[in-house]
Amino acid sequence: MADLDAFRAETRAWLEANCPPEMRKPIEDEEDVYWGGRNARFKNDAQKAWFEACRDKGYTVPAWPKEYGGAGLSPAEAKVLREEMARINARPPLNSFGIWMLGPALLKFGTEGQKQRFLNEIARGEIRWCQGYSEPGSGSDLVSLQTFGEDKGDHWTVNGQKIWTSYADKADWIFCLVRTDKANKYQGITFMLFDMASKGVTTKPILLISGNSPFCETFFDDVDVPKSYGEDIPAQVGEVNRGWDVAKYLLGHEREMISATGGGDRATSLGAVASRNGALDPVLRAELALFDVDALAFTAMSEKFLDEVKVGRGHPAQPNMMKYAGTELNKTRHELLMAAGGSAALEWDSEESAGGKSARNWLRTKANSIEGGTSEVMLGVIAKRILELPGA
């Protein structure tokens, strides 16, 4: 405990010295979020300074080993860092599907060469990844995917289509599920890594009802994927035709990422945020207070699950619980904000409403119960794996 107390004091001092005041304000728009990558641009000097300080300290991925760009923090130290960043409402220095999804998969299944190259690039913000999972007709039933990679000796030739590929039009590389054996549904999928600038890769944005969208359709037309990017750096993660093992592991981290949106800005109660525009109806105030209690309970549940995972006692279906609960919380959060905003929250275009921010965010949450596995699928897994209820 004495060591942790000392670490907390050191961390608090470091954050005070290195986190600019601008990086302690709530995120207002897409430019407030830094994703890294070869085409990345900083919004301002404060964002650049905060990212570079965390990168040099290993705090973009604090729990990763130092040899892969992290800080090598213990689970307890990483928790202290999260708490201290939350205390000052510090923004994440780097957002990345590489950090949230691919990185954990590489740490578990990757070769040493893959870890040395890709994990360090992710930690330094030098590469931006997108996820090639869902296909038209292969969403919840992901193993029915049809994108096919034909073995050409020293490379694969990939043909097919992915859908709902978040930020595919901005990504540098993709981690992609490709069928490499048509005879075996589960043991015929390979988890591949390749450059989005490869010849034959095209993307098309998908517009949602909110008027905004990170989603794209992604097309592969005779895309040649080399089988190796150098010594001990194969294009596939894990074994050929065993990519479903990697995919399932990664899905758990994706669902944890989606669930994390549930409580919103936990540094400030939703009631306090909603009250900024004036007095609220007593019934609505009660609903806002109930949400704040539920958000705190969700945070406690998340911390409990993380602690259980660290000591090897985590249940494989816990990410499904977090994903479902986080989804429902996030939808409720934005419904309450819309209610608190009254008719003004329905405005769509004016500068006063920040281009209809409240309404567009509310509409965006409708996709939460579909992406990363539908709520119906999550409830089915919970019923079967945790409650051990009989099948229909």
N, C-alpha and C positions, 0 to 999 in steps of 0.2 A: 504493500500500500504506500509505503514511503517513496518507493521508486515511481509509482504512478502519480503521486502528488507532485513530485519533482518534475515529471514529464508534463503534467498539466500546467504547471507554472511556466515551464519553458515554452510550451506550445502557445499559451496565452500571450506571452511576451512576443513571440515570433509573429503571431497573427496581428497583434497591435502594430508591429513595426512594418509589416509587409502587405497587409490587406488594405488597399486604398478605400477611403470613405465611399467612393462611387460604387465599389464592389460589395457594399453592405446594404444597398438599396434593393427593393423587390424588382424582379425581372419584369419589364414592361413590354418588350417586343422581341422578335426573333434575333435582332442584332445584339441584344444583351447577352446572348448565349454564344459561347465560342466553341466551335466543333473541330477546329484544326483541319489538317489536310493540306494537299499541295496547292490548293487555290484559296486558302483561308485568308481572311482580312480581319484585322482588329478594328473594333468600333472606335476605340479611343486609346490614349496612352495608359489610362488606368487599367483597362482590360488586359493590355499587353504586359504591363508590369506585374499584375497579379498572376497571370498565367506563367510567366517566366520565373517568378519567384517560386511558385509551387512545382514547376517542372524541375528546377534545379535542386529543390529539396526532396524530390520524389513524392510530392503530395498530390500529383494528379492520380496516382495509383498507390496510395500509402501502404497498403497491405501486401503489395507485390514484392518479391525479393529484389534487392538492390541491383543484382546483375541483370534484371529485366526492366530497369528504369524506375522501380518503386523505392520506398523508404525502408522496407523491411520491418515495418511495425508489427508488433504482436497484436493479436485480436483485441486485447485490453487497451493497448495504446491507440489502435485505430478507432476504437469506440470513444476514447477521450478526445481525439482530434475531431471526430464528428460532432461531439457535444460542444466543443469550444467554437467550431465554425458556426454551429446553429446558434450559439449564444450571441454572436455578433451579426447573425443573419448573413454570413458570407456566401456569395454566389459560388457555385462549383467553378473551378478554374478551367475545366475542360469537360465538355459533354462528348460522349463517344459510344457508339455501339461496340467499338473495339474494347472499351473498358467494361461495359455492362454485360456483354454477351460473348464475343469471340475470345476475349482475354481469358476468362475462366475456363473455357473449353480448351484453349491451347495449353494452359497450365496443367490440365489434367491429361490431355491426349496428345499434345504436340511433341515433336522431336526437339532435341536441344537446339538444332539449327533453326527451326521455326520459332522457338521461343526467343532466341537471341536476336533474330531479325525483326519479327513482327511485334513482339511485346515491347521492345524498346522503341520502335517507331510509333506504336500506339501511345506509350507513356509520354513521348516527346511531342505528341500532337502533329506528327509528320504524315500521318495516313488516316484517311476517313473511310470507314467501312459502311456497307449496307448489307442487308440480309436477304438472301434469295431462297425463301421457303415456299410461301403460298403460290398456287397456280389457279387459273380458272377451273373450277370443279375439284380442286384439291386444297381445301382450306382446313377445316376441322379434320377431315380425313386426309391428312398430309401424306401418308404413305402411298396414296394413289397417284402421286406426282408422275408426270410424263416427260419432263425435260430429260433428254437422253444424251449421254456422252459415249461416242463410239471410239473404241481403242484403236489408235493409229500407230502404235509402236512407241514412239518417243513423245506422243502427245494425245490428248483427247480432242475430238471434234464435237462440240456441244451445240444442240439445237433444241429450242423450246421457248417457253414464256413463263415469266413470273409476274405476280400481281401484288398490289399493296406493298411494293418495295419502298420503304420509307427513305426519302432523300437519295434515291438512286441517281437522280440527275445531278447531284452534288458530290457523290461518293467517288473515291479513288479506286477502291477494290471492293469485291463482293465475296462473302462466304455463302456458298451456294450448295443446295442439295440437288444432286444430279443422279438420275438412274443410270447405272452401268451394267445392270443385269435385268433384262425384262422378264426372266422366268421366276424371279424370287422377289416377292413384294417387299419384305422387310430387309432381307439380306442381299439386296441388289442396289442399294443407294450409297453413293460416295459423297463425302463432305469435301467440296473443292474450294480453293482460294484462287481467284484470278483478277486481273486488272480490268476495270471498267472501260479503259481506253482501248481494249483489244478490238481488233477489226471484227465487225459483225454484232457488236453490242450496241443496242439503241434503247432509249427510254422515252416514255410519253407520260407527262403528268396527268393525274386523275383529280378532277375538281370535285370537292365534297359540297354538301348542302350549306356548309358554313362559308363558302366562298374562298376558303383557304384549304390547302392540303399539302402535307409532306409526301403524299403517296404517288407512286408511279407504276405504270406497266413497264416491264423490262423484257426485251426480246433478244434471243440468241440465234443468230443465223450463221451456221458454220463457223463458230468461234473456236479457234485453236487454242487449247490450254496446255502448255508444256507440263510434262509430268514432274519436272524438277526445276527449282529456281536457284540451285546451287547445292553444294555439298550438305547433305542432311537437311535439305529444305524441300521436301516433296510438295506437290500441289495439293494433295489430299491430306486431311487431318484424320489420324487413325488409319485403319486398314481400308483398302479398296473394298467396296461392297458392304462395309460395316459402318457406314456413315450415320445410320439411324441411331446407333449408340451415342454418337457425339451430338446428334440433333436433339435427342431427348434430354440430355444433360443441359444443353444450351437453352432449351425451352423453359427450364426451371428458372434460369437467370433472367430470361426475358419477362416472365410473369412477375418476378420480383420487381423488375424495373417498372412495369406498368402499374403494379400495385402501389408503388411509392408515390404516385400522383394523388392518392386518395385523400390524404390529410391536407393537401395544399401547403400553404405557408404556415408551418407549425409554430413559427416564432411569434405570430400574431393570431389571436383568436378570430374566427370567422365573424363572430358577433361584432368585434371591434371594427373589422373591415367594412361590414355591411352598414354599420352605424355612421360611417363618415359623411353620408349624404343627408343626415338628419334623423329625427326620432322614428322609431319603428313600432308597428302594431305589436301589442303584448304577446299575441299568439305566435307571431313570426319570431319575436325575440326568444321565446321558449324553444322554438324549433332550432334556432341558431345555437342556443346553449347546448341543446341535446347533440347537435352535430359536433360541437367542440369536445364534448365528453367522448363521443364515439371515435373522433380522430385521435384523441389521446390514448384511448384503449387500443386502437389499431397500432399506434406507435409502440405501445408496450408489447403487444403481440409480436410485432416485427422484431423487436429487440430480443424477445424470448426465443423466437425461432432461430435467429442468428446465433445466439449463445448455444443453443442445442446443436446446431450444425457444427460449430467449432469444436465441440467435445464428442462428436460422432453419434449424437442421439437424435438428429433431425429425421423427420418422417419424409419420404419422397414426395408425398402429396401436399406437404405444407405450402409450397409455392402456389398450388391451385387455390388453397384457402386464402392466401394473401392476395392473389390476383382477383378473385371474386369480390372479396371484401373491399379492396382498394378501388375496384371499378365502381361498385355501388356508392361508396363514399364520394368519389369524385363527381359522379352524376348528381348526387344530392347536393354537394357543395355548390355547383353551378346553378342548379335549380333555385336554391335559396338566395344566391346572389341576384339572380334574375327577379325573384319576388321582391327582394329588398330594393331593387332599382326601379320598380314600378314600370309605368309605360315608357319612361325615358330609356330603360334598358333594352327596349325593342328597337331603338333607333339603329340604323344600319350603316350610315355613310359619313356622318358629320365629324368634324374635328373634336367637338365637345365629347363625343362618345368614343373617341380614338378609333374611328372607323368601325363602330359597332363591335367593339372588343368583347363586351359581356355576352351579347347575343351569339357572336361567332364561336366564342369559347364554349358556351352552353351547347350549341349544336355539335361541336367537335366531340364532346363527351359521349355522344350517342354511339360513336364507333368503339368506345372503350370496352363495351360488352361483346364485341365481335373480335377485335384484334387480339393476337396472342392466345387464341382459344376462346370460343364463345362461353358465355356464362352458363349455358345449359351443359356444355361439356365439362366445365369446371365443377358444377354441382354433381354431375354424374361420377366424376373421379372421387370427389369427397365422399359421396354416398357409398361407393364401392371400397375405396382404399382406407378411409378413416373410420366411417361409421359401420363398415362391413355389412351393409344391407344386401339382401339377395337381389340378383338381377331380375329384370322384368321377364 
